[in-house]
Amino acid sequence: MRGNRALKRLDRYLGIPLVFVLGPVMRWARVMGRSNQAPRTIGVIKEAAIGDTVVLASALADLRKAHPLSKIILFAGPTNHGFAKMLAVPDEVQLLPLNRPHQCVSILRRSKLDLLIDAGQWPRINALISILSGAKRLVGFKTPAQYRHYGYDDVVVHRADLHEVDNFRRLIAGGDAPLTTPSFDINYKLIAPPTAKPYAVLHAWPGGERSELKEWAPENWVAVARHVSGSGLSVVLSGGPGDRARNDQLQKQMGGIDVLNLAGNPMHELPSLLKQAQIVVSVNTGLMHLAAAMDVPTVGLHGPTSALRWGPKGTRSIAVISADPASQYLSLGFEYPPSCNAMRAIHVDAVIDAIDSLMPRSNPQGIDSRHTAAH
């Protein structure tokens, strides 16, 4: 839905009236049949995006602590289902075909949920299928100007002045939550690193709607590659299957540098690739969030995207912000102005300074001795 304007208009102009009408009616019906027993089965809806799912993962860890005996089911969409299955907390991950809402409702109803938490920030489709899910209790966001909250039993105000990690943790807590350092577990196998030399991961290609506005110029990536190469590192170019050709072009421009193009590698290999990297430099995307959450030194580049809301959240991460005063306008992800070239105002020197401040200093070349072949 994020990249489909027609579906967005349908979601808004049909979804809002349906939520407004159906929500109070179904909420009244749930109140009549409610019990005070602890929930045995809890569902969480996170319908899209690997980055959002990474950011949600700490809240799922909070949910497990609060309900250690409950079964937790994460309902994911096609774009994040593969990654969601790697998270340690959900007992089960189910795929929601969001383009077929009636099937989504059937899947939710078959799960016989005592509690359903809708982690969507703006889509009304989440609210509608939640209302019709048959769950005994519903929790969701009241996001300003989105008009999607009328059917929830417990409403948490979505705050634009907080990182989304903290909004999700507040949602799970039912209100204010301690803003402690987030953490979560992910199930992955450490495999042999892709190159014998220590390496830096560069991720140049964002995804989603208007992705071109989040891209940084190729010559800037070449400059960064030459800098990390001068520190004794190989360069690994990551990306999705559709990014391989563009990475090939970048690799040609990086002539003379040890570069490996791993665009399109299997999702289950990504955590291992990141964990063994010396540094990750990325545009704002799911890979950036995952690297930061895994405590890998991470530099995130923020032009359109608000670093306050979506910056890398980790103890060894830096958000490099565009110098354009009109930058950082994306909070929920669709607030695009007619034109903006915020990424042009991210200067190479600022990114290199961030890299140097994070790079391990274990030996004269700045290479961390922890880089060893996995077994």
C-alpha positions as CSV (number, residue, x, y, z in Angstrom):
1,M,0.0,0.0,0.0
2,R,2.9,2.4,0.7
3,G,3.8,2.8,-2.9
4,N,0.2,2.6,-4.3
5,R,-1.5,5.9,-4.4
6,A,-4.9,4.4,-5.5
7,L,-4.9,2.0,-2.6
8,K,-4.0,4.9,-0.3
9,R,-6.9,7.0,-1.5
10,L,-9.2,4.0,-1.1
11,D,-7.8,3.3,2.4
12,R,-8.5,6.9,3.4
13,Y,-11.8,7.8,1.8
14,L,-13.5,4.5,2.3
15,G,-11.5,3.2,5.3
16,I,-12.2,6.2,7.6
17,P,-16.0,6.1,7.3
18,L,-16.1,2.3,7.7
19,V,-13.9,2.5,10.8
20,F,-16.0,5.3,12.2
21,V,-19.3,3.4,11.7
22,L,-18.2,-0.2,12.5
23,G,-15.7,0.6,15.3
24,P,-18.1,1.7,18.1
25,V,-20.6,-1.0,17.3
26,M,-18.1,-3.8,17.4
27,R,-16.4,-2.3,20.5
28,W,-19.8,-2.4,22.3
29,A,-20.2,-6.1,21.4
30,R,-16.8,-6.9,22.8
31,V,-17.5,-5.1,26.0
32,M,-20.6,-7.3,26.5
33,G,-18.6,-10.5,26.3
34,R,-15.4,-9.5,27.9
35,S,-13.7,-11.4,30.8
36,N,-10.9,-10.4,33.1
37,Q,-8.7,-13.4,32.4
38,A,-5.2,-13.0,31.3
39,P,-4.9,-13.4,27.5
40,R,-3.8,-16.9,26.4
41,T,-3.3,-15.9,22.7
42,I,-2.0,-12.5,21.7
43,G,-1.8,-11.2,18.1
44,V,0.3,-8.3,16.8
45,I,-0.2,-6.9,13.4
46,K,2.8,-5.3,11.6
47,E,1.7,-5.2,8.0
48,A,4.7,-4.0,6.1
49,A,8.4,-3.0,6.0
50,I,11.5,-4.8,7.4
51,G,12.6,-1.6,9.0
52,D,9.3,-1.2,10.9
53,T,9.5,-4.8,12.0
54,V,13.1,-4.3,13.3
55,V,11.9,-1.3,15.2
56,L,8.9,-3.2,16.6
57,A,11.0,-6.1,17.8
58,S,12.0,-4.5,21.1
59,A,8.3,-4.0,21.9
60,L,7.7,-7.7,21.2
61,A,10.4,-8.5,23.7
62,D,8.5,-6.3,26.2
63,L,5.3,-8.1,25.4
64,R,7.0,-11.5,26.1
65,K,8.2,-10.2,29.5
66,A,4.7,-9.0,30.4
67,H,3.0,-12.2,29.2
68,P,5.5,-15.0,29.6
69,L,2.9,-17.8,29.3
70,S,0.8,-16.4,26.5
71,K,1.1,-17.5,22.9
72,I,2.2,-14.6,20.7
73,I,1.4,-14.5,17.0
74,L,2.9,-11.9,14.7
75,F,0.8,-11.2,11.6
76,A,3.0,-9.8,8.9
77,G,2.6,-8.7,5.2
78,P,4.4,-9.9,2.1
79,T,7.2,-7.4,2.4
80,N,8.3,-8.3,6.0
81,H,7.1,-11.9,6.5
82,G,10.5,-13.4,5.7
83,F,12.3,-11.3,8.2
84,A,9.5,-11.6,10.8
85,K,10.1,-15.4,10.9
86,M,13.7,-14.7,12.1
87,L,12.5,-12.9,15.3
88,A,12.9,-14.9,18.5
89,V,9.8,-13.6,20.3
90,P,6.8,-14.7,18.3
91,D,5.7,-18.2,18.8
92,E,4.2,-18.1,15.4
93,V,4.3,-15.8,12.3
94,Q,1.4,-15.7,9.9
95,L,1.1,-14.0,6.5
96,L,-1.7,-11.6,5.9
97,P,-2.5,-11.1,2.2
98,L,-3.5,-7.4,2.7
99,N,-4.8,-7.1,-0.9
100,R,-7.5,-9.6,0.1
101,P,-9.0,-8.2,3.4
102,H,-11.6,-10.9,3.7
103,Q,-8.9,-13.6,3.9
104,C,-7.0,-11.5,6.5
105,V,-10.2,-11.4,8.6
106,S,-10.5,-15.2,8.3
107,I,-6.9,-15.8,9.3
108,L,-7.3,-13.6,12.4
109,R,-10.6,-15.2,13.4
110,R,-9.2,-18.7,13.1
111,S,-6.5,-17.7,15.6
112,K,-9.1,-17.0,18.3
113,L,-7.3,-14.1,19.8
114,D,-7.8,-12.9,23.4
115,L,-5.9,-9.7,22.6
116,L,-5.0,-8.1,19.3
117,I,-2.4,-5.3,19.1
118,D,-2.5,-3.3,15.8
119,A,1.0,-1.8,15.4
120,G,0.0,0.1,12.2
121,Q,0.5,3.8,12.5
122,W,-1.8,5.1,9.8
123,P,-3.4,2.4,7.5
124,R,-7.1,2.1,8.1
125,I,-7.1,-1.5,6.6
126,N,-5.3,-2.6,9.8
127,A,-8.1,-1.1,11.9
128,L,-10.8,-2.7,9.8
129,I,-9.5,-6.2,9.9
130,S,-8.8,-5.8,13.6
131,I,-12.4,-4.7,14.2
132,L,-13.6,-7.8,12.4
133,S,-11.0,-10.2,13.8
134,G,-13.2,-11.6,16.6
135,A,-10.5,-10.7,19.1
136,K,-11.8,-10.1,22.6
137,R,-9.7,-6.9,23.1
138,L,-8.1,-4.5,20.7
139,V,-5.2,-2.1,21.2
140,G,-4.0,0.5,18.7
141,F,-2.6,3.9,17.9
142,K,-4.5,7.1,17.8
143,T,-2.4,8.9,15.2
144,P,-3.2,12.6,14.7
145,A,-5.3,13.3,11.5
146,Q,-5.5,9.5,10.6
147,Y,-9.0,8.8,12.1
148,R,-8.3,5.1,12.6
149,H,-8.8,4.6,16.3
150,Y,-12.5,4.4,16.8
151,G,-12.7,0.6,17.1
152,Y,-10.0,0.0,19.7
153,D,-10.7,-0.8,23.3
154,D,-7.4,0.7,24.4
155,V,-5.9,3.7,22.5
156,V,-2.3,4.9,22.7
157,V,-1.6,8.3,21.2
158,H,1.1,8.1,18.6
159,R,3.7,10.8,19.2
160,A,5.7,12.5,16.5
161,D,8.3,13.7,19.0
162,L,9.5,10.2,19.8
163,H,11.5,7.6,18.0
164,E,9.3,4.9,16.7
165,V,10.9,2.3,18.9
166,D,9.5,4.3,21.9
167,N,6.1,4.6,20.3
168,F,5.9,0.8,19.8
169,R,7.0,0.2,23.3
170,R,4.4,2.6,24.6
171,L,1.8,0.8,22.5
172,I,2.7,-2.6,24.1
173,A,2.7,-1.0,27.6
174,G,-0.7,0.7,27.1
175,G,0.8,4.1,27.6
176,D,4.1,5.6,28.8
177,A,6.9,3.1,29.0
178,P,10.4,3.5,30.4
179,L,12.7,4.7,27.6
180,T,15.4,2.2,28.4
181,T,17.9,0.9,25.8
182,P,15.9,-1.4,23.4
183,S,17.0,-5.0,22.8
184,F,15.7,-8.0,21.1
185,D,16.8,-11.5,20.0
186,I,17.0,-12.7,16.4
187,N,17.4,-16.3,15.3
188,Y,20.3,-16.5,12.8
189,K,23.3,-18.7,12.1
190,L,26.8,-17.1,12.0
191,I,28.3,-18.2,8.7
192,A,31.7,-17.6,7.2
193,P,32.3,-14.0,6.2
194,P,32.1,-13.3,2.5
195,T,35.7,-12.1,2.2
196,A,38.9,-13.0,3.9
197,K,39.6,-9.4,4.8
198,P,37.7,-7.3,7.3
199,Y,35.0,-5.5,5.5
200,A,32.6,-2.5,5.5
201,V,29.0,-2.9,4.3
202,L,27.7,-0.1,2.1
203,H,23.9,0.0,1.4
204,A,23.1,2.6,-1.3
205,W,19.6,1.8,-2.4
206,P,16.5,2.5,-0.4
207,G,13.1,0.9,-1.0
208,G,9.5,2.0,-0.8
209,E,7.6,5.0,-2.2
210,R,9.6,7.8,-3.8
211,S,12.8,5.9,-3.0
212,E,14.8,8.0,-5.4
213,L,14.5,10.9,-3.0
214,K,16.4,8.9,-0.4
215,E,19.3,8.0,-2.7
216,W,22.8,9.5,-2.3
217,A,24.9,10.3,-5.4
218,P,27.1,7.4,-6.7
219,E,30.2,9.6,-6.6
220,N,29.7,10.0,-2.8
221,W,29.6,6.2,-2.3
222,V,32.8,5.9,-4.4
223,A,34.5,8.4,-2.0
224,V,33.3,6.5,1.0
225,A,34.5,3.2,-0.5
226,R,37.9,4.6,-1.1
227,H,38.1,5.9,2.4
228,V,37.3,2.6,4.1
229,S,39.5,0.8,1.6
230,G,42.3,3.1,2.7
231,S,41.8,1.8,6.3
232,G,42.4,-1.8,5.1
233,L,38.8,-2.9,4.6
234,S,37.1,-4.7,1.7
235,V,33.8,-3.2,0.6
236,V,30.6,-5.2,0.4
237,L,27.7,-3.7,-1.5
238,S,24.4,-5.0,-0.2
239,G,20.9,-4.6,-1.6
240,G,17.8,-6.5,-2.8
241,P,17.7,-8.6,-6.0
242,G,16.7,-5.6,-8.0
243,D,19.8,-3.7,-6.9
244,R,22.3,-6.0,-8.4
245,A,22.7,-4.2,-11.7
246,R,23.1,-0.8,-10.0
247,N,25.7,-2.3,-7.6
248,D,27.6,-3.5,-10.6
249,Q,27.7,0.1,-11.9
250,L,28.9,1.3,-8.5
251,Q,31.6,-1.4,-8.4
252,K,32.9,-0.3,-11.8
253,Q,33.2,3.2,-10.6
254,M,35.1,1.9,-7.5
255,G,37.9,0.5,-9.8
256,G,41.0,-0.6,-8.0
257,I,39.1,-1.3,-4.7
258,D,38.4,-4.8,-3.3
259,V,34.5,-4.8,-3.8
260,L,32.0,-7.6,-3.5
261,N,28.4,-7.2,-4.8
262,L,26.1,-9.2,-2.6
263,A,22.8,-7.7,-3.7
264,G,20.1,-10.3,-3.7
265,N,21.7,-12.7,-1.2
266,P,19.2,-14.7,0.9
267,M,17.5,-12.8,3.7
268,H,18.6,-15.3,6.3
269,E,22.3,-14.5,5.6
270,L,21.9,-10.8,6.2
271,P,22.3,-10.8,10.1
272,S,25.5,-12.8,9.8
273,L,26.8,-10.4,7.1
274,L,26.1,-7.4,9.3
275,K,27.3,-8.8,12.6
276,Q,30.8,-9.5,11.2
277,A,31.2,-6.1,9.5
278,Q,33.5,-3.5,10.9
279,I,31.2,-0.7,9.8
280,V,27.8,-0.3,8.0
281,V,27.0,2.8,6.1
282,S,23.4,2.9,4.8
283,V,20.6,5.1,3.6
284,N,17.5,4.9,5.8
285,T,16.2,1.4,5.3
286,G,15.6,-1.8,7.1
287,L,19.2,-2.9,6.9
288,M,20.3,0.2,8.7
289,H,17.9,-0.5,11.6
290,L,19.0,-4.1,11.8
291,A,22.7,-3.3,11.9
292,A,22.2,-0.7,14.6
293,A,20.0,-3.0,16.7
294,M,22.6,-5.7,16.5
295,D,25.2,-3.2,17.9
296,V,27.2,-3.0,14.7
297,P,28.9,0.4,14.1
298,T,26.3,2.0,11.9
299,V,26.1,5.3,10.0
300,G,22.6,6.2,8.7
301,L,22.1,8.8,6.1
302,H,19.0,11.0,6.6
303,G,17.7,13.4,4.0
304,P,13.8,13.2,3.7
305,T,13.5,10.9,6.8
306,S,13.3,12.3,10.3
307,A,16.3,11.1,12.2
308,L,14.5,11.8,15.5
309,R,11.7,9.4,14.4
310,W,13.7,6.9,12.3
311,G,17.4,7.2,13.0
312,P,19.5,4.2,13.8
313,K,18.9,3.1,17.4
314,G,22.0,1.5,18.8
315,T,24.9,2.2,21.2
316,R,27.3,2.5,18.3
317,S,25.3,4.4,15.6
318,I,25.3,7.9,14.2
319,A,22.6,9.6,12.1
320,V,24.2,12.0,9.5
321,I,21.6,14.6,8.8
322,S,21.2,16.6,5.6
323,A,22.2,20.3,5.8
324,D,19.1,21.2,3.8
325,P,16.7,23.1,6.2
326,A,13.8,21.6,4.3
327,S,15.0,18.0,5.1
328,Q,13.6,15.4,7.6
329,Y,10.0,15.9,6.6
330,L,9.1,12.2,6.6
331,S,7.5,11.1,9.9
332,L,4.9,8.5,9.0
333,G,6.4,8.0,5.5
334,F,4.1,9.7,3.1
335,E,4.5,13.4,3.8
336,Y,6.3,14.2,0.5
337,P,6.5,17.9,-0.6
338,P,6.3,18.7,-4.4
339,S,10.1,18.6,-4.6
340,C,13.1,18.2,-2.3
341,N,16.8,17.3,-2.9
342,A,17.7,16.8,0.7
343,M,20.2,14.0,0.1
344,R,22.4,16.3,-2.0
345,A,23.1,18.3,1.2
346,I,24.6,15.3,3.0
347,H,28.3,16.0,2.6
348,V,30.9,13.3,2.1
349,D,33.1,14.8,4.8
350,A,30.4,14.5,7.4
351,V,29.9,10.8,6.6
352,I,33.6,10.1,6.7
353,D,33.9,11.9,10.0
354,A,31.1,9.7,11.4
355,I,32.8,6.5,10.1
356,D,36.1,7.5,11.7
357,S,34.4,8.2,15.0
358,L,32.9,4.6,15.0
359,M,35.7,2.6,13.4
360,P,37.4,0.2,15.8
361,R,40.9,1.3,16.8
362,S,42.4,-2.1,17.7
363,N,45.5,-1.8,15.4
364,P,47.2,0.9,13.3
365,Q,44.9,0.3,10.3
366,G,41.7,0.6,12.4
367,I,40.8,-3.0,12.0
368,D,39.1,-4.8,14.8
369,S,40.7,-8.1,15.8
370,R,37.2,-9.6,16.4
371,H,36.8,-10.3,12.7
372,T,37.5,-14.0,12.4
373,A,36.1,-16.7,10.2
374,A,32.8,-18.1,11.7
375,H,32.4,-21.7,12.4
